Amino acid sequence: MSHEFVKAYAAHLKRSGKMELPHWTDIVKTATFKELAPYGPDWYYTRAASMARKIYLRQGIGVGVLERFMVAVRGMAVVLHTSARAVVLLPDTFFSSYRR
């Protein structure tokens, strides 16, 4: 159910034109251990829709908590406080790229 909502809301964000894509969305990696950028051309809208859903479900959530949701887990081990700066900046860019 949540997957369908995220896909539908991502399509809405793309159609509405209220989000400006940063120029680096086609070359950025989403984790330090990944080699390539995301394959889908609409990955930025999908991430933004996913974060909007998390904000709606958890009222009062902050950027610090959102960055923990976005940090990819490598393997089965979870190591806290090892997120890279690029991952930390993604939630900020989602909020700043949305025009009211």
PELIN-V258467 format. One record per helix or strand. SS is the DSSP state (H for helix, E for strand). FROM is the first residue (numbers start at 0). TO is the last residue. If there is no record, write none. Layout:
SS_FROM_TO, SS_FROM_TO
//
This chain:
H_1_15, E_18_18, H_42_56, H_62_69, H_84_96, E_97_97
//
